[in-house]
Amino acid sequence: MAYNPINIENRKYLLTGAGSGIGRTTAILLSKLKARLVLLDINEKGLNETNKLLDNEAQTYVCNVCDFDAIEEIIKDSVQKSGKFDGFSHFAGIASIMPIKAVEKETAQKLLNINTLPVLQFAKLLSNKRYSNNGSSFVLISSVYANVGSSANVLYAMSKAGIQGITKSLAIELSAKKIRVNCIAPGFIKTPMGDGISHFFEEKHDEEVEKMHPLGYGESEDIANAVIFLFSDMSKWITGTIMNVDGGFCAK
Ligand SMILES: NC(=O)c1ccc[n+]([C@@H]2O[C@H](COP(=O)([O-])OP(=O)(O)OC[C@H]3O[C@@H](n4cnc5c(N)ncnc54)[C@H](O)[C@@H]3O)[C@@H](O)[C@H]2O)c1
């Protein structure tokens, strides 16, 4: 048989935020590798569009990731229908451009509720051997802005720095169960999330962002490829890592 170190055929992964952007691209590439997918998003239309782009139909659930009870129901339902999971990645997220003078507790809580806290519920359930196979891999999504400061970004940075702390603690705690927990810190990728906040920037935003990345703007595939590597056995001795996938942004 041909050498194929990224053999994830038939493995089952849960992806949140799969209705758009990086989550959608990751679903598409995983389906090309014949992984089985369970996709979650609050946006039903986006989720259905993603499903149409896959090589094999995924199980989809319209879900607000802030709803921990719904997450538990989905995991139980999916395990009953198609067996245990081999890992998850939490892509669902929102951005926030807001100077500290405008920050309110409710907005801060919202960023944590969507970007950070759902990881705890997914990890709690999917570290239970009733719901997960041995050797599962969790891939959490942070941002370069957890590593590097920038103006009016305190809430997003907080939510993504939390992801990095969770990664390291969970990697230690779950190592006894042979579950690996890693994190990707992406640089700028053109997705609907970036479009949604572009009006906050000067006209030359694209040019400026390009200059911040020695290798230029990234694509969703660049992040998806790293997720696939971390899901696969190619990374079987890697846990607790924060992997910058950022075209050199953090090397400067
Ligand atoms: N695009 C970038 O430049 C960039 C850089 C660093 C990190 N990231 C991170 O990558 C991840 C994916 O970002 P993207 O650029 O693909 O964004 P996107 O806006 O294209 O996709 C985010 C998805 O999350 C879903 N979502 C939002 N709130 C939800 C909720 N409460 N429940 C369920 N689903 C919800 C949205 O419907 C959407 O489909 C995010 O965590 C983001 O913070 C993105």
The ligand as an SDF file (V2000), in Angstrom:
LIG
                    3D

 44 48  0  0  0  0  0  0  0  0999 V2000
  -10.2420   34.7010   10.1200 N   0  0  0  0  0  0  0  0  0  0  0  0
   -9.1720   35.0210   10.8280 C   0  0  0  0  0  0  0  0  0  0  0  0
   -8.3660   35.8870   10.4400 O   0  0  0  0  0  0  0  0  0  0  0  0
   -8.9050   34.3350   12.1450 C   0  0  0  0  0  0  0  0  0  0  0  0
   -7.6700   34.5870   12.7840 C   0  0  0  0  0  0  0  0  0  0  0  0
   -7.4130   33.9860   14.0070 C   0  0  0  0  0  0  0  0  0  0  0  0
   -8.3600   33.1330   14.5670 C   0  0  0  0  0  0  0  0  0  0  0  0
   -9.5440   32.9070   13.9400 N   0  0  0  0  0  0  0  0  0  0  0  0
  -10.5070   32.0240   14.5900 C   0  0  0  0  0  0  0  0  0  0  0  0
  -10.8770   30.9790   13.7130 O   0  0  0  0  0  0  0  0  0  0  0  0
  -12.2250   30.5630   14.0070 C   0  0  0  0  0  0  0  0  0  0  0  0
  -13.0500   30.5670   12.7180 C   0  0  0  0  0  0  0  0  0  0  0  0
  -13.0750   31.9040   12.2310 O   0  0  0  0  0  0  0  0  0  0  0  0
  -13.5710   32.2660   10.7490 P   0  0  0  0  0  0  0  0  0  0  0  0
  -12.6800   33.3560   10.2820 O   0  0  0  0  0  0  0  0  0  0  0  0
  -13.7480   31.0530    9.9520 O   0  0  0  0  0  0  0  0  0  0  0  0
  -14.9770   32.9440   11.0960 O   0  0  0  0  0  0  0  0  0  0  0  0
  -16.4150   32.8550   10.3710 P   0  0  0  0  0  0  0  0  0  0  0  0
  -17.1610   34.0370   10.8830 O   0  0  0  0  0  0  0  0  0  0  0  0
  -16.2580   32.6730    8.9150 O   0  0  0  0  0  0  0  0  0  0  0  0
  -17.0340   31.5120   11.0010 O   0  0  0  0  0  0  0  0  0  0  0  0
  -17.4310   31.4340   12.3400 C   0  0  0  0  0  0  0  0  0  0  0  0
  -18.6140   30.4930   12.4300 C   0  0  0  0  0  0  0  0  0  0  0  0
  -18.9880   30.3980   13.8180 O   0  0  0  0  0  0  0  0  0  0  0  0
  -20.4050   30.3590   13.8600 C   0  0  0  0  0  0  0  0  0  0  0  0
  -20.8710   30.8190   15.1780 N   0  0  0  0  0  0  0  0  0  0  0  0
  -20.7490   32.0500   15.7220 C   0  0  0  0  0  0  0  0  0  0  0  0
  -21.3420   32.0830   16.9230 N   0  0  0  0  0  0  0  0  0  0  0  0
  -21.8550   30.8460   17.1520 C   0  0  0  0  0  0  0  0  0  0  0  0
  -22.5920   30.2670   18.2150 C   0  0  0  0  0  0  0  0  0  0  0  0
  -22.9360   30.9740   19.2950 N   0  0  0  0  0  0  0  0  0  0  0  0
  -22.9400   28.9620   18.1260 N   0  0  0  0  0  0  0  0  0  0  0  0
  -22.5990   28.2180   17.0210 C   0  0  0  0  0  0  0  0  0  0  0  0
  -21.9270   28.7290   15.9850 N   0  0  0  0  0  0  0  0  0  0  0  0
  -21.5640   30.0260   16.0380 C   0  0  0  0  0  0  0  0  0  0  0  0
  -20.8500   31.3280   12.7580 C   0  0  0  0  0  0  0  0  0  0  0  0
  -22.2070   31.1170   12.3770 O   0  0  0  0  0  0  0  0  0  0  0  0
  -19.8500   30.9970   11.6620 C   0  0  0  0  0  0  0  0  0  0  0  0
  -20.3490   29.9800   10.8030 O   0  0  0  0  0  0  0  0  0  0  0  0
  -12.7460   31.5450   15.0630 C   0  0  0  0  0  0  0  0  0  0  0  0
  -12.6260   30.9560   16.3350 O   0  0  0  0  0  0  0  0  0  0  0  0
  -11.8030   32.7210   14.9380 C   0  0  0  0  0  0  0  0  0  0  0  0
  -11.6970   33.4540   16.1500 O   0  0  0  0  0  0  0  0  0  0  0  0
   -9.8400   33.4910   12.7280 C   0  0  0  0  0  0  0  0  0  0  0  0
  1  2  1  0
  2  3  2  0
  2  4  1  0
  4  5  1  0
  4 44  2  0
  5  6  2  0
  6  7  1  0
  7  8  2  0
  8  9  1  0
  8 44  1  0
  9 10  1  0
  9 42  1  0
 10 11  1  0
 11 12  1  0
 11 40  1  0
 12 13  1  0
 13 14  1  0
 14 15  2  0
 14 16  1  0
 14 17  1  0
 17 18  1  0
 18 19  2  0
 18 20  1  0
 18 21  1  0
 21 22  1  0
 22 23  1  0
 23 24  1  0
 23 38  1  0
 24 25  1  0
 25 26  1  0
 25 36  1  0
 26 27  1  0
 26 35  1  0
 27 28  2  0
 28 29  1  0
 29 30  1  0
 29 35  2  0
 30 31  1  0
 30 32  2  0
 32 33  1  0
 33 34  2  0
 34 35  1  0
 36 37  1  0
 36 38  1  0
 38 39  1  0
 40 41  1  0
 40 42  1  0
 42 43  1  0
M  CHG  2   8   1  16  -1
M  END
$$$$
